[in-house]
Amino acid sequence: MLLYIITINLYSCKSVNVSQKKKPEMEKFDIVSFNKYKINNMANYTASDGNRILSEDIDSYYFEQIKSNINDPFSFKYRFFKSSLALMSSCQFFYNIPTGEYLEYDQHGKLIIKKDYDSPYLFSINDLIQKMAKEFNTDLMTPIKGIDVARYVDDNSKLPEYSIRIPINESSFRYIVLDGNSGNVKKDVIGHNIE
């Protein structure tokens, strides 16, 4: 039996140059567009530059996710101070994986936290995309319904790993674990969903 859990923490995010995507410049929250499109404290719309925007009014800040298109596995996520609409933090995600540097600012725009999420992984996201396409015939740039992609430092070995769960059908999936430094396959098994 295989149990697979992914936890996303919006406070641990940032931007990385994984896919050579240009990070949108977001110094202030676009409150005008948010108010124009919001329904129940959320706005979902396409900006004039073609990017898909999902914004949300969360208790103490505004949250925004930007994708170049709805099927893009990369997204940029931002938090903004409600009082000034200034940028609070920024991150880039590949699926649910925070990548690159997480940047957090105080209310005056001073950088107060910088964390590099890629540093434990010598085998990069780009390497992962290429390996999955070549060796597993899986295009991670075209999201598959039900696919899970994660990376973490293993609790026991203290080494970085990637795990990919690819649905085969409604009752089974392929579960692959790769070494986060070399990209070598550590596990490749077929699992079955438990209902």
C-alpha positions as CSV (number, residue, x, y, z in Angstrom):
1,M,0.0,0.0,0.0
2,L,1.3,3.4,-1.0
3,L,0.2,6.6,0.7
4,Y,1.1,9.8,-1.0
5,I,0.6,13.1,0.6
6,I,1.6,16.5,-0.7
7,T,1.3,19.6,1.5
8,I,1.4,23.0,-0.1
9,N,2.4,25.9,2.1
10,L,1.7,29.3,0.5
11,Y,4.2,30.9,2.8
12,S,7.0,28.9,1.3
13,C,7.1,30.0,-2.3
14,K,9.1,32.1,-4.9
15,S,10.5,32.4,-8.4
16,V,12.9,30.2,-10.2
17,N,14.2,30.3,-13.7
18,V,13.2,26.7,-14.3
19,S,11.5,27.0,-17.6
20,Q,13.1,30.3,-18.6
21,K,9.7,31.9,-18.0
22,K,9.8,35.6,-17.3
23,K,8.5,36.4,-13.8
24,P,5.8,39.0,-14.0
25,E,6.7,42.2,-12.3
26,M,4.3,42.6,-9.4
27,E,5.1,45.5,-7.1
28,K,1.5,46.4,-6.3
29,F,-1.7,44.4,-6.2
30,D,-4.1,45.3,-9.0
31,I,-7.1,46.2,-6.8
32,V,-9.0,47.7,-9.8
33,S,-9.1,44.4,-11.8
34,F,-9.7,42.4,-8.6
35,N,-12.8,44.5,-7.8
36,K,-14.0,44.4,-11.4
37,Y,-13.9,40.5,-11.6
38,K,-14.4,39.4,-8.0
39,I,-17.2,37.0,-6.9
40,N,-17.2,36.0,-3.2
41,N,-13.7,37.4,-2.5
42,M,-12.2,35.7,-5.5
43,A,-11.4,36.9,-9.0
44,N,-10.5,34.7,-12.0
45,Y,-9.8,36.4,-15.3
46,T,-7.4,36.8,-18.2
47,A,-5.2,39.9,-18.1
48,S,-4.5,42.1,-21.1
49,D,-1.1,40.4,-21.5
50,G,-2.9,37.0,-21.9
51,N,-1.9,35.7,-18.4
52,R,-4.5,33.8,-16.4
53,I,-5.0,35.5,-13.0
54,L,-6.6,34.0,-9.9
55,S,-6.8,36.5,-7.0
56,E,-8.2,36.1,-3.5
57,D,-8.9,38.3,-0.6
58,I,-7.6,36.4,2.4
59,D,-8.0,37.7,6.0
60,S,-4.8,39.7,6.3
61,Y,-3.5,39.9,2.7
62,Y,-4.3,39.5,-1.0
63,F,-3.1,36.4,-2.8
64,E,-2.6,36.1,-6.5
65,Q,-1.6,33.2,-8.9
66,I,-0.5,33.9,-12.4
67,K,-0.2,31.3,-15.2
68,S,0.6,31.9,-18.9
69,N,-2.3,29.6,-19.7
70,I,-4.6,27.3,-17.7
71,N,-2.6,24.1,-18.5
72,D,0.8,25.6,-17.6
73,P,2.5,23.5,-14.9
74,F,4.4,26.6,-13.8
75,S,2.7,29.4,-11.8
76,F,3.8,32.5,-10.0
77,K,2.3,33.2,-6.6
78,Y,2.3,36.4,-4.7
79,R,1.0,37.9,-1.5
80,F,0.3,41.6,-1.0
81,F,-0.2,43.7,2.1
82,K,-3.8,44.9,2.3
83,S,-2.9,48.3,3.7
84,S,-0.6,49.4,0.9
85,L,-1.2,46.8,-1.8
86,A,2.6,46.4,-1.9
87,L,4.3,43.0,-2.5
88,M,4.7,40.9,0.6
89,S,6.2,37.7,-1.0
90,S,6.7,36.0,-4.3
91,C,7.4,32.5,-5.5
92,Q,7.2,30.2,-8.5
93,F,5.8,26.7,-8.5
94,F,6.1,23.8,-10.8
95,Y,3.0,21.8,-10.1
96,N,3.0,22.0,-6.3
97,I,6.7,22.3,-5.9
98,P,8.1,25.7,-4.7
99,T,11.1,26.4,-6.9
100,G,14.0,28.9,-6.9
101,E,14.1,31.6,-4.3
102,Y,11.3,32.6,-1.9
103,L,11.4,36.4,-1.4
104,E,9.6,38.1,1.4
105,Y,9.5,41.9,2.0
106,D,8.5,44.2,4.9
107,Q,5.8,46.9,4.4
108,H,8.5,49.3,3.2
109,G,9.7,47.0,0.4
110,K,12.9,45.8,2.2
111,L,13.8,42.2,1.5
112,I,13.6,40.4,4.9
113,I,13.7,36.7,3.9
114,K,15.4,35.0,0.9
115,K,15.3,31.2,0.7
116,D,16.6,29.1,-2.2
117,Y,14.4,26.0,-2.7
118,D,16.6,24.6,-5.5
119,S,19.8,24.4,-3.5
120,P,19.4,20.8,-2.2
121,Y,18.7,19.5,-5.7
122,L,21.6,19.1,-8.2
123,F,19.1,17.4,-10.5
124,S,17.0,20.4,-11.6
125,I,13.3,20.7,-12.6
126,N,14.5,21.0,-16.2
127,D,16.4,17.8,-15.8
128,L,13.3,16.1,-14.4
129,I,11.2,17.3,-17.3
130,Q,13.7,15.9,-19.8
131,K,14.2,12.6,-18.0
132,M,10.4,12.0,-17.6
133,A,9.9,12.6,-21.4
134,K,12.8,10.5,-22.5
135,E,12.8,7.5,-20.1
136,F,9.1,7.4,-19.0
137,N,7.3,8.8,-22.0
138,T,5.6,11.4,-19.7
139,D,5.4,15.0,-20.8
140,L,5.3,17.0,-17.5
141,M,4.8,20.2,-19.5
142,T,1.4,18.9,-20.5
143,P,-0.4,18.3,-17.2
144,I,-2.1,15.0,-16.9
145,K,-5.3,14.7,-14.8
146,G,-4.4,13.2,-11.4
147,I,-0.6,13.4,-11.7
148,D,1.3,14.4,-8.6
149,V,4.9,15.7,-8.7
150,A,6.8,16.4,-5.5
151,R,10.3,16.9,-4.2
152,Y,11.6,16.8,-0.7
153,V,14.5,15.7,1.5
154,D,13.9,12.2,2.6
155,D,13.6,11.9,6.4
156,N,15.7,8.8,6.7
157,S,18.5,9.3,4.2
158,K,18.5,13.1,4.4
159,L,19.0,13.1,0.7
160,P,16.8,15.0,-1.9
161,E,14.3,13.1,-3.9
162,Y,11.6,13.7,-6.5
163,S,8.4,11.6,-6.6
164,I,6.0,11.3,-9.5
165,R,2.7,9.6,-9.3
166,I,1.2,9.0,-12.8
167,P,-2.3,7.7,-13.1
168,I,-2.6,4.6,-15.3
169,N,-6.4,4.2,-15.0
170,E,-9.0,4.7,-12.3
171,S,-7.7,2.0,-10.0
172,S,-3.9,2.1,-10.5
173,F,-0.9,4.4,-10.9
174,R,2.8,4.3,-11.5
175,Y,4.9,5.7,-8.7
176,I,8.5,6.8,-9.5
177,V,11.1,8.1,-7.0
178,L,14.3,9.8,-8.4
179,D,17.5,10.8,-6.6
180,G,17.4,14.6,-6.3
181,N,21.1,14.8,-7.0
182,S,21.8,12.3,-9.8
183,G,18.3,11.7,-11.2
184,N,18.8,7.9,-10.8
185,V,15.7,5.9,-10.4
186,K,15.3,4.8,-6.7
187,K,11.8,3.3,-7.1
188,D,9.5,2.5,-10.0
189,V,6.4,0.6,-8.9
190,I,2.7,0.1,-9.8
191,G,0.3,1.0,-7.1
192,H,-3.4,0.6,-6.6
193,N,-5.8,3.2,-5.3
194,I,-7.6,2.3,-2.1
195,E,-11.2,3.3,-1.8
